[in-house]
Amino acid sequence: MEPVTQPAVDYDALLAKAMKSVTPAGDQKVSVAVLDVDSGESATYGSAAYDTASIVKVDILATLLLQAQDAGRQLTATQKAYATTMIENSDNNSATALWNMIGTADGLDTANKTFGLTGTKGGDGPLWGLTQTTAADQLTLLQQVFGDDSKLSSASKSYLQGLMGKIEADQQWGVSAAADGSQWRLKNGWLARSATGLWDVNSIGRVTAPDGHEYLIAVLSKGSTTQNKGITLIEAAAKAGVAAFAGSDSSTSASASATD
């Protein structure tokens, strides 16, 4: 008897279906990329570029770690102090200091070529928060931070993962909404654009979902009238992203309207 070949699952289509339960309001736009660590399957919803805001701080530290590896040296005590406050507290002065140390956008862009990012461009001059990226690229970055096939050493990955697990209490939102309890490591970003007053709100990280699977999730958004509305949107999108993999029967209960 010929073996029965199961048809390939179109996870992009499942994610698009799950995202129908997420309702952006007004000028809100959202993009999501998800990887099921256990199966290796991934999906992306939306391909537009977004401002990174503070999620670029993960990329800045990954770049610093890669540069240190290539030079055969460890991070200095000063660099570690900046890294801690940059990731755990989202301190902007620390980010600016490390942005300058890595060579600003040129340093970031060079490292990102090594990491395999293809749609990310460092912000002009000191404006690291206006680095442009896509959800797919942020998923690639997360695979460098959390995956086995990485340009970062095990020590570098463990260091960065550790900081992402110690985010200060009032910043513990975003992709963590899709996690089972406190099983998450993340970095969020938020920025009100001066020209429009509308918010960019983003979240990237790894979660262990209620289904027991580990997921890497990147959610990017723009156009929210308040930060809280942006948070509601990206948390709904993160839940929908996990629901797309956990089974279509759970997509309705696992996601929420972003207009609540």
C-alpha positions in Angstrom: 0.0 0.0 0.0 1.3 3.4 -0.9 2.0 5.6 2.2 -0.5 8.4 2.8 1.1 11.8 2.4 -0.4 14.4 4.6 -1.0 17.8 2.9 1.4 20.6 4.0 -0.2 22.9 6.5 -0.4 26.5 5.4 0.4 28.3 8.6 0.4 31.7 7.0 -3.2 31.1 6.1 -4.0 29.8 9.7 -2.4 32.9 11.1 -4.3 35.2 8.8 -7.5 33.4 9.8 -6.7 33.8 13.5 -5.9 37.5 13.0 -9.5 38.1 11.8 -10.4 38.1 15.5 -8.1 41.1 16.0 -9.7 44.3 15.0 -7.4 47.3 14.6 -9.2 50.6 15.1 -8.7 53.9 13.2 -5.1 54.1 11.9 -3.8 51.1 13.7 -1.7 48.6 11.7 -0.2 45.4 13.0 2.2 42.7 11.8 3.0 39.3 13.5 5.6 36.6 13.0 5.5 33.3 15.0 7.7 30.3 15.2 6.7 27.1 16.9 10.1 26.1 18.5 9.0 22.4 18.9 8.0 21.9 15.2 10.1 24.5 13.5 7.0 25.7 11.6 6.6 29.5 11.3 4.1 32.0 9.9 4.0 35.7 9.2 1.1 38.2 8.9 2.0 41.4 7.2 5.3 42.4 5.5 5.4 46.2 6.1 8.3 47.9 7.8 7.8 49.5 11.2 9.7 51.7 13.6 11.4 49.5 16.2 11.2 51.8 19.1 13.0 50.1 22.0 12.8 46.5 20.7 16.0 47.5 18.8 17.8 47.3 22.1 17.9 43.5 21.7 19.5 44.0 18.3 22.0 46.5 19.8 23.1 44.1 22.5 23.3 41.2 20.1 25.5 43.3 17.9 27.7 44.3 20.8 28.0 40.6 21.8 28.9 39.6 18.2 31.5 42.3 17.9 33.0 41.2 21.2 33.1 37.5 20.1 34.8 38.5 16.8 37.4 40.4 18.7 38.0 37.6 21.2 37.0 39.7 24.2 34.4 39.8 26.9 32.1 42.8 27.6 33.5 45.3 30.0 31.9 46.1 33.3 30.6 49.4 31.9 29.1 47.6 28.9 27.4 45.1 31.1 26.0 47.8 33.3 24.6 49.6 30.3 23.2 46.3 28.9 21.4 45.5 32.1 19.6 48.8 32.4 18.9 49.0 28.6 17.1 45.6 28.5 15.6 45.2 32.0 14.5 48.9 32.4 14.6 50.0 28.8 16.9 52.9 29.7 17.4 55.1 26.7 20.7 56.7 27.8 22.2 53.2 28.2 21.0 52.4 24.7 22.5 55.5 23.2 25.8 54.7 24.9 25.9 51.2 23.4 24.6 52.4 20.1 27.6 54.6 19.8 29.9 51.8 21.0 28.7 49.5 18.2 29.2 52.1 15.5 25.6 53.3 15.3 23.6 52.2 12.3 26.6 51.0 10.3 27.5 48.6 13.1 24.0 47.4 13.5 23.5 46.9 9.8 26.8 45.0 9.5 25.8 42.6 12.3 22.3 42.1 10.9 23.8 40.9 7.6 25.6 38.3 9.6 22.4 37.4 11.6 20.5 37.0 8.3 18.1 40.0 8.7 17.2 41.4 5.3 14.5 44.1 5.9 16.1 46.1 8.8 17.9 49.4 8.6 19.4 51.3 11.5 18.1 54.7 12.4 19.8 57.9 11.2 22.5 59.4 13.5 21.4 59.0 17.2 17.9 57.9 16.3 18.2 54.2 17.1 14.5 54.0 18.0 13.6 54.9 14.4 15.4 51.8 13.0 13.1 50.2 10.5 12.3 46.5 10.7 9.7 43.8 9.8 8.1 41.2 11.9 9.8 38.5 9.8 13.2 40.0 10.5 12.5 40.3 14.2 11.7 36.5 14.2 15.0 35.9 12.5 16.7 38.0 15.3 14.9 36.0 18.0 16.2 32.8 16.4 19.7 34.2 16.8 19.0 34.9 20.5 17.2 31.7 21.3 18.0 29.1 18.5 20.7 26.5 18.1 21.7 27.7 14.6 23.1 31.1 15.7 26.1 33.3 15.1 26.0 34.1 18.9 27.9 31.8 21.3 26.0 29.8 23.9 27.3 32.2 26.5 26.2 35.3 24.6 22.7 33.8 24.1 22.4 32.9 27.7 23.4 36.4 28.8 20.9 38.1 26.6 18.1 35.6 27.4 18.7 36.2 31.1 18.2 39.9 30.8 15.0 39.4 28.8 13.7 37.4 31.7 14.1 40.2 34.2 12.1 43.0 32.7 10.9 45.5 35.2 7.3 44.9 36.5 5.5 47.7 34.7 7.0 46.6 31.3 5.8 42.9 31.6 3.3 43.1 28.8 3.1 42.3 25.1 4.0 38.8 23.9 3.8 37.6 27.5 0.0 37.7 27.2 0.3 34.5 25.2 2.4 32.8 27.8 1.4 30.3 30.5 2.0 32.4 33.6 5.5 33.8 33.9 7.1 31.6 31.3 8.3 34.4 29.0 11.4 36.4 28.0 10.7 39.6 26.1 11.5 43.1 25.2 9.0 45.8 24.4 9.1 49.1 22.6 6.8 52.1 22.6 7.1 55.5 21.0 4.7 58.4 20.3 5.5 59.9 16.9 5.9 63.7 17.3 4.3 64.5 13.9 1.0 62.6 14.5 0.9 61.8 18.3 0.2 58.2 17.3 2.0 55.4 19.0 4.3 52.7 17.8 4.0 49.7 20.2 6.0 46.5 19.7 6.9 43.3 21.5 9.3 40.5 20.8 10.3 37.4 22.8 9.9 33.7 23.6 6.9 32.3 25.5 5.8 28.9 26.7 2.1 28.8 25.8 -0.7 26.9 27.7 -0.4 24.1 25.1 3.1 23.4 26.4 4.9 24.5 23.2 7.5 27.2 23.1 7.0 30.0 20.6 9.1 32.9 19.3 6.8 35.8 18.7 7.3 39.3 17.1 4.5 41.8 17.0 4.9 45.2 15.5 2.2 48.0 15.4 1.7 51.6 14.7 -1.1 54.2 14.6 -2.5 53.7 18.1 -4.0 56.8 19.8 -2.7 55.7 23.2 0.0 53.4 24.4 -2.6 51.2 26.2 -4.6 50.7 23.0 -1.4 49.7 21.3 -0.7 47.2 24.1 -4.2 45.8 23.7 -3.7 45.4 20.0 -0.3 43.6 20.2 -1.4 41.3 23.0 -4.4 40.2 21.0 -2.2 39.6 18.1 0.3 37.6 20.1 -2.6 35.4 21.4 -3.9 35.0 17.9 -0.4 34.0 16.7 -0.2 31.2 19.2 -3.8 30.1 18.5 -3.0 29.7 14.8 -0.6 26.9 15.8 -2.4 25.5 18.9 -5.5 24.7 16.8 -8.2 26.6 15.0 -10.8 25.6 17.6 -8.9 27.7 20.2 -8.4 30.7 18.1 -11.6 32.4 19.1 -11.1 32.0 22.8 -7.4 32.7 22.7 -7.5 36.1 21.1 -9.3 39.3 21.9 -10.6 42.4 20.1 -8.1 45.2 20.0 -10.9 47.8 20.4 -11.8 46.8 23.9 
